[in-house]
């Protein structure tokens, strides 16, 4: 069975052939850590975690290196730090930790490497100097810019023409630019802004440059570069320009991008007031329910996210936990692996688990997808913030027991009814009363 991936660069599915099967390398663009990550940011976390698991399965865990970066210097971080009256490192450190914890609750394996942009400033300056020396970049009024016309095949990842590139560049229009498509490699910092000394004055790097230098830490050419669809242009296009002009070779052989996440058909935005954060949703739902929801559509297709959809997937997980209760983990169903090997077709993998009759195979397949990792008792007792906690439930069970001893059956029945209304089922048995959540 051969892994096939849709390569954005070619626009088609291709057989995956690693540069070196003993050292498969994947880099995925991680978060800019200035605030809580929204649920759209969770989609690449899950998508590329599944690809990472699949690569580890195919080539061996010791032969795969997965890097997911942290952007810890950015104008958004500077703004958040200024508003809070703290150093940027404090803001970045706080939200990096929250992001890592939230990703872990989604059952995402930690990446092998998690480079931070601020640790790569020397490499960034060296790349800029090389680009200037080779005629691909120039200095202008304290800025250093990449000169887009110096690269003949610029735009091939996004497949845009020159006018589209100019219109979509989202870069500052400035009189010192030689071409409107030129983008910043280094920009000056004012006295009250974070900055680092450089041959072009005190300043800070451009976002695209940061990822180019963190990627080359794996190799000048890596196997897979991933991220969200929104990063194709300008971010990944500009990464390619910088890296390939600096090294004279491809940055990555396979470019993999996940589709957008929308809410009710609309993109999340602060202006619409529909931002849903991973951190907030994890207070309402188990991480596995969010994970399964993010897997419910093919990764390249739009995913219409809603809390009702998460509740549906929670019910699916409830059913799977009941089916596999007490089962010994078996072999991963071949149909699950076949679906994943065909461009990470998670909906087909989920459908295969739904029709699998062997509970042990269901357990193995689900765990390969990062699901059913708890024992069933813990799963059904797992709480969410808008329901009663385990301690509160246990206290009510104790109160109900005392009411029954006192022959106050009306109170005992009322406690059972109240808990049932909150999704808590009580089951009386010889060993006492146990409870579980229904939703």
C-alpha positions as CSV (number, residue, x, y, z in Angstrom):
1,X,0.0,0.0,0.0
2,X,1.5,3.4,-1.1
3,X,0.8,6.7,0.7
4,X,-0.7,9.2,-1.7
5,X,-0.9,12.9,-0.9
6,X,-2.4,15.8,-2.7
7,X,0.5,18.1,-3.6
8,X,-0.5,21.7,-3.9
9,X,2.5,22.4,-6.1
10,X,1.4,20.0,-8.8
11,X,-2.3,20.2,-8.1
12,X,-2.8,16.5,-8.0
13,X,-2.4,13.4,-5.8
14,X,1.0,11.8,-5.9
15,X,2.7,8.8,-4.5
16,X,4.8,9.8,-1.5
17,X,8.5,9.0,-2.0
18,X,10.7,10.3,0.8
19,X,14.1,11.7,0.1
20,X,15.5,9.3,2.7
21,X,13.2,6.6,4.1
22,X,15.4,6.5,7.3
23,X,14.9,10.2,7.9
24,X,11.5,11.5,6.8
25,X,11.1,15.2,7.5
26,X,7.9,17.3,7.9
27,X,7.6,20.9,8.8
28,X,4.2,22.5,9.6
29,X,3.6,26.2,10.3
30,X,2.5,26.6,13.9
31,X,0.8,29.4,15.8
32,X,1.7,33.1,16.3
33,X,1.4,33.2,20.1
34,X,-0.4,36.4,21.1
35,X,-3.8,35.1,22.1
36,X,-5.9,31.9,22.5
37,X,-5.8,29.9,19.3
38,X,-9.2,29.6,17.6
39,X,-10.8,26.3,16.5
40,X,-9.7,26.9,13.0
41,X,-6.1,26.6,14.2
42,X,-6.9,23.2,15.7
43,X,-7.6,21.7,12.3
44,X,-4.0,21.6,11.1
45,X,-3.0,20.3,14.6
46,X,-5.2,17.3,14.0
47,X,-4.7,16.9,10.3
48,X,-0.9,16.8,10.5
49,X,-1.0,14.7,13.7
50,X,-2.8,12.0,11.7
51,X,-0.2,12.3,8.9
52,X,2.6,12.1,11.5
53,X,1.1,9.0,13.0
54,X,0.8,7.5,9.5
55,X,4.4,8.3,8.7
56,X,5.6,6.8,12.0
57,X,3.6,3.7,11.2
58,X,5.0,3.3,7.7
59,X,8.7,4.3,8.4
60,X,9.1,3.8,12.1
61,X,8.9,6.4,14.8
62,X,12.7,6.8,15.0
63,X,12.8,7.6,11.2
64,X,10.4,10.5,11.2
65,X,11.0,14.1,12.3
66,X,8.1,16.4,12.7
67,X,8.7,20.1,13.3
68,X,6.0,22.6,14.2
69,X,7.2,26.1,14.8
70,X,6.3,28.8,17.3
71,X,6.2,32.4,15.9
72,X,7.2,34.3,19.0
73,X,8.1,37.7,17.4
74,X,5.4,39.4,15.4
75,X,3.6,42.7,15.4
76,X,0.5,41.2,16.9
77,X,2.5,39.9,19.8
78,X,4.1,43.3,20.2
79,X,0.7,44.9,20.3
80,X,-0.6,42.5,22.9
81,X,2.5,43.0,25.0
82,X,2.2,46.8,24.8
83,X,-1.4,46.7,25.9
84,X,-0.6,44.4,28.8
85,X,2.5,46.4,29.8
86,X,4.8,43.4,29.7
87,X,7.7,42.0,27.6
88,X,6.8,40.1,24.4
89,X,8.5,37.0,25.9
90,X,5.9,37.0,28.6
91,X,2.9,37.1,26.2
92,X,4.6,34.5,23.9
93,X,5.5,32.2,26.8
94,X,2.0,32.3,28.2
95,X,0.2,31.5,24.9
96,X,2.7,29.0,23.8
97,X,2.0,26.9,27.0
98,X,-1.7,27.2,26.5
99,X,-1.5,26.2,22.9
100,X,0.7,23.1,23.8
101,X,-1.7,22.1,26.6
102,X,-4.8,22.5,24.3
103,X,-3.1,20.5,21.5
104,X,-2.3,17.7,24.0
105,X,-6.0,17.6,25.0
106,X,-6.9,17.1,21.4
107,X,-4.7,13.9,21.7
108,X,-2.1,15.4,19.3
109,X,1.4,13.9,19.7
110,X,4.0,16.5,20.5
111,X,6.2,17.3,17.5
112,X,9.8,16.1,17.6
113,X,11.0,19.7,17.3
114,X,9.2,23.0,18.2
115,X,11.6,25.8,17.0
116,X,11.0,29.3,18.2
117,X,11.6,32.2,15.8
118,X,13.7,34.2,18.3
119,X,16.2,31.4,18.4
120,X,17.0,31.7,14.7
121,X,18.0,35.4,14.3
122,X,21.6,34.6,13.3
123,X,20.3,32.2,10.6
124,X,17.9,34.9,9.4
125,X,20.6,37.5,9.0
126,X,22.8,35.0,7.2
127,X,20.1,34.2,4.7
128,X,19.4,37.9,4.1
129,X,23.1,38.5,3.4
130,X,23.2,35.6,0.9
131,X,20.1,36.9,-0.9
132,X,21.5,40.4,-1.1
133,X,24.8,39.1,-2.4
134,X,23.1,37.0,-5.1
135,X,20.9,39.9,-6.3
136,X,17.6,38.6,-4.8
137,X,17.2,41.3,-2.1
138,X,18.1,44.9,-1.5
139,X,18.2,47.5,1.3
140,X,15.9,50.5,1.2
141,X,15.3,53.0,4.0
142,X,16.2,50.6,6.8
143,X,14.3,47.8,5.3
144,X,15.5,44.8,3.4
145,X,13.2,43.5,0.7
146,X,13.1,40.4,-1.4
147,X,13.0,41.4,-5.1
148,X,10.3,39.2,-6.6
149,X,11.2,39.7,-10.3
150,X,14.6,38.2,-9.5
151,X,12.9,34.8,-9.3
152,X,11.5,33.7,-12.7
153,X,9.0,31.1,-11.5
154,X,7.7,33.1,-8.5
155,X,4.0,32.3,-8.0
156,X,3.9,28.7,-9.1
157,X,2.6,27.3,-5.7
158,X,-0.4,29.6,-5.7
159,X,-0.7,29.6,-9.5
160,X,-1.4,33.3,-9.6
161,X,-0.5,35.7,-12.4
162,X,1.3,39.0,-11.9
163,X,-1.8,41.1,-11.4
164,X,-3.3,38.6,-8.9
165,X,0.0,38.5,-7.0
166,X,0.0,42.3,-6.7
167,X,-3.6,42.5,-5.7
168,X,-3.3,39.7,-3.1
169,X,0.2,40.5,-1.7
170,X,-1.2,42.2,1.4
171,X,2.1,44.0,1.8
172,X,2.6,47.7,2.6
173,X,2.7,49.9,-0.5
174,X,5.9,51.9,-0.2
175,X,7.8,54.2,-2.5
176,X,11.1,52.5,-1.8
177,X,9.9,49.2,-3.3
178,X,11.4,48.4,-6.7
179,X,8.3,46.2,-7.5
180,X,4.9,46.2,-5.7
181,X,5.2,42.5,-5.1
182,X,8.5,42.8,-3.1
183,X,8.2,41.7,0.5
184,X,10.0,42.5,3.7
185,X,12.9,40.4,5.0
186,X,13.9,42.8,7.7
187,X,12.2,46.0,9.0
188,X,13.3,48.7,11.4
189,X,12.2,48.9,15.0
190,X,11.5,52.1,16.8
191,X,13.2,52.8,20.2
192,X,10.1,51.5,22.0
193,X,9.7,48.3,19.9
194,X,11.6,45.0,20.3
195,X,14.5,44.8,18.0
196,X,17.9,43.2,17.3
197,X,21.1,44.6,15.9
198,X,21.9,43.8,12.3
199,X,24.0,45.1,9.4
200,X,20.9,47.1,8.3
201,X,20.2,48.7,11.6
202,X,18.2,47.7,14.7
203,X,15.1,45.8,13.6
204,X,13.2,42.5,13.4
205,X,12.6,39.8,10.8
206,X,9.7,39.4,8.4
207,X,7.3,36.5,9.1
208,X,8.1,34.6,6.0
209,X,11.9,34.7,6.7
210,X,11.4,33.2,10.1
211,X,9.8,30.0,8.7
212,X,12.4,29.6,5.9
213,X,15.2,29.6,8.5
214,X,13.4,27.3,10.9
215,X,12.6,24.9,8.1
216,X,16.3,24.7,6.9
217,X,17.2,23.5,10.4
218,X,15.7,20.1,9.2
219,X,17.3,20.3,5.8
220,X,17.6,22.6,2.8
221,X,15.1,20.3,1.1
222,X,12.5,18.6,3.2
223,X,9.9,16.0,2.3
224,X,6.6,17.7,3.4
225,X,5.7,21.2,4.2
226,X,2.2,21.7,5.6
227,X,-0.2,24.3,6.9
228,X,-3.6,25.8,6.3
229,X,-5.0,26.8,2.9
230,X,-4.7,30.5,3.9
231,X,-0.9,30.2,4.1
232,X,-0.4,29.2,0.4
233,X,-0.1,32.9,-0.5
234,X,1.7,34.9,0.4
235,X,3.4,33.0,3.2
236,X,4.4,29.7,1.6
237,X,5.0,31.3,-1.8
238,X,7.4,33.7,-0.1
239,X,9.1,30.9,1.9
240,X,9.8,29.1,-1.4
241,X,11.2,32.3,-2.9
242,X,13.6,33.0,0.0
243,X,14.8,29.4,0.5
244,X,15.2,28.4,-3.1
245,X,17.0,31.6,-4.1
246,X,19.3,31.1,-1.1
247,X,20.0,27.4,-1.6
248,X,19.4,26.8,-5.3
249,X,17.2,23.8,-4.6
250,X,13.5,23.0,-3.7
251,X,12.3,23.9,-0.2
252,X,10.0,20.9,0.0
253,X,8.9,18.1,-2.4
254,X,5.3,17.9,-1.1
255,X,3.1,20.8,-0.1
256,X,0.0,19.8,1.9
257,X,-2.7,22.2,2.9
258,X,-5.9,21.8,4.9
259,X,-9.1,23.5,4.0
260,X,-10.9,26.3,5.9
261,X,-13.1,25.8,9.0
262,X,-16.3,27.9,8.9
263,X,-19.1,28.5,11.3
264,X,-22.6,28.4,9.8
265,X,-21.0,28.9,6.3
266,X,-19.1,32.0,7.4
267,X,-15.5,32.4,8.1
268,X,-14.6,33.2,11.7
269,X,-13.8,36.9,12.3
270,X,-13.7,39.3,15.2
271,X,-16.0,41.7,13.3
272,X,-18.7,39.0,13.1
273,X,-18.1,38.1,16.8
274,X,-18.0,34.4,16.0
275,X,-14.6,33.4,17.2
276,X,-14.5,30.1,19.0
277,X,-11.3,29.3,20.8
278,X,-9.9,25.8,21.3
279,X,-9.4,26.7,25.0
280,X,-13.0,27.7,25.5
281,X,-14.4,24.7,23.6
282,X,-12.4,22.3,25.7
283,X,-14.2,23.6,28.7
284,X,-17.5,22.4,27.1
285,X,-16.5,19.2,25.3
286,X,-13.9,16.4,25.7
287,X,-10.9,16.8,23.5
288,X,-11.7,13.6,21.6
289,X,-15.1,14.9,20.6
290,X,-13.5,18.0,19.1
291,X,-10.8,15.9,17.4
292,X,-13.4,13.6,15.8
293,X,-15.4,16.6,14.6
294,X,-12.3,18.0,13.0
295,X,-11.8,14.6,11.2
296,X,-15.4,14.3,10.0
297,X,-14.7,16.1,6.7
298,X,-11.8,15.4,4.3
299,X,-8.9,17.7,5.3
300,X,-8.8,19.5,2.0
301,X,-12.6,20.3,2.1
302,X,-14.3,23.1,4.1
303,X,-15.5,22.0,7.5
304,X,-18.6,23.6,8.8
305,X,-18.1,23.6,12.6
306,X,-20.9,23.8,15.2
307,X,-21.4,22.7,18.7
308,X,-24.2,20.4,17.5
309,X,-21.7,18.7,15.3
310,X,-19.4,18.2,18.3
311,X,-22.4,16.7,20.3
312,X,-23.1,14.3,17.4
313,X,-19.4,13.1,17.4
314,X,-19.5,12.8,21.2
315,X,-22.5,10.4,20.9
316,X,-20.5,8.5,18.3
317,X,-17.6,8.2,20.7
318,X,-20.0,7.1,23.5
319,X,-21.2,4.3,21.3
320,X,-17.6,3.2,20.4
321,X,-16.6,3.3,24.1
322,X,-19.6,1.0,24.9
323,X,-18.8,-1.4,22.0
324,X,-15.1,-1.7,23.0
325,X,-15.6,-1.8,26.8
326,X,-13.4,-4.7,28.1
327,X,-12.1,-5.5,24.6
328,X,-8.4,-6.2,24.0
329,X,-6.8,-4.0,21.3
330,X,-6.5,-6.0,18.1
331,X,-5.2,-5.2,14.6
332,X,-5.9,-1.9,12.8
333,X,-8.6,-2.7,10.3
334,X,-7.1,-2.7,6.8
335,X,-9.9,-0.5,5.5
336,X,-8.9,2.2,8.0
337,X,-5.3,2.2,6.9
338,X,-6.3,2.1,3.2
339,X,-8.5,5.2,3.7
340,X,-5.7,7.1,5.4
341,X,-3.1,6.1,2.9
342,X,-5.4,7.6,0.2
343,X,-4.7,11.3,1.0
344,X,-5.8,11.1,4.7
345,X,-9.4,10.2,3.9
346,X,-10.6,10.4,7.5
347,X,-14.4,10.3,6.7
348,X,-13.8,7.0,5.0
349,X,-11.7,5.7,7.9
350,X,-14.5,6.7,10.3
351,X,-17.0,4.9,8.1
352,X,-14.8,1.8,8.2
353,X,-14.8,1.8,12.0
354,X,-18.6,2.1,12.0
355,X,-19.0,-1.1,10.0
356,X,-16.2,-3.0,11.8
357,X,-17.7,-5.9,13.8
358,X,-14.6,-6.8,15.9
359,X,-14.5,-4.6,19.0
360,X,-10.7,-5.2,19.3
361,X,-10.2,-3.9,15.8
362,X,-12.5,-0.9,16.4
363,X,-10.3,-0.1,19.5
364,X,-7.1,-0.4,17.5
365,X,-8.3,1.6,14.6
366,X,-9.7,4.3,16.8
367,X,-6.6,4.6,18.9
368,X,-4.5,4.9,15.7
369,X,-6.7,7.9,15.0
370,X,-6.0,9.3,18.5
371,X,-9.4,8.2,19.9
372,X,-10.7,5.9,22.6
373,X,-7.6,6.6,24.7
374,X,-9.5,6.5,28.0
375,X,-11.1,3.6,29.8
376,X,-14.8,3.7,29.5
377,X,-15.5,4.5,33.2
378,X,-13.3,7.6,33.0
379,X,-14.9,8.6,29.7
380,X,-18.4,8.4,30.9
381,X,-17.5,10.2,34.1
382,X,-15.5,12.9,32.4
383,X,-17.0,16.3,33.0
384,X,-17.4,19.5,31.2
385,X,-17.6,23.0,32.7
386,X,-21.4,23.5,32.0
387,X,-22.3,20.2,33.8
388,X,-21.9,19.1,37.4
389,X,-18.5,18.0,38.4
390,X,-17.6,14.5,39.6
391,X,-17.3,15.8,43.1
392,X,-20.8,17.4,43.0
393,X,-22.3,14.2,41.5
394,X,-20.7,12.0,44.2
395,X,-22.0,14.4,46.9
396,X,-25.6,14.1,45.5
397,X,-25.3,10.3,45.3
398,X,-24.2,10.3,49.0
399,X,-27.2,12.6,49.8
400,X,-29.5,10.2,47.9
401,X,-28.2,7.3,49.9
402,X,-28.9,9.1,53.2
403,X,-32.3,10.0,52.0
404,X,-33.1,6.3,51.2
405,X,-31.8,5.2,54.6
406,X,-34.2,7.8,56.1
407,X,-37.0,6.5,53.9
408,X,-37.2,9.9,52.2
409,X,-37.8,8.3,48.8
410,X,-39.3,11.5,47.4
411,X,-36.0,13.3,47.9
412,X,-34.0,10.3,46.6
413,X,-36.1,10.1,43.4
414,X,-35.8,13.9,42.9
415,X,-32.0,13.7,43.1
416,X,-32.1,11.0,40.4
417,X,-34.4,13.1,38.2
418,X,-32.4,16.2,38.6
419,X,-29.2,14.4,37.6
420,X,-30.9,12.8,34.7
421,X,-32.0,16.2,33.5
422,X,-28.3,17.2,33.5
423,X,-27.3,14.2,31.5
424,X,-26.2,12.0,34.4
425,X,-27.5,8.4,34.7
426,X,-27.4,6.6,38.0
427,X,-27.2,2.8,38.0
428,X,-27.8,1.0,41.4
429,X,-26.1,-2.4,41.9
430,X,-24.9,-4.7,44.6
431,X,-21.7,-2.7,44.9
432,X,-23.5,0.6,45.3
433,X,-24.5,3.3,42.8
434,X,-22.4,4.2,39.8
435,X,-22.9,7.0,37.4
436,X,-22.2,8.0,33.8
437,X,-22.8,10.9,31.5
438,X,-25.1,10.5,28.5
439,X,-24.0,13.5,26.5
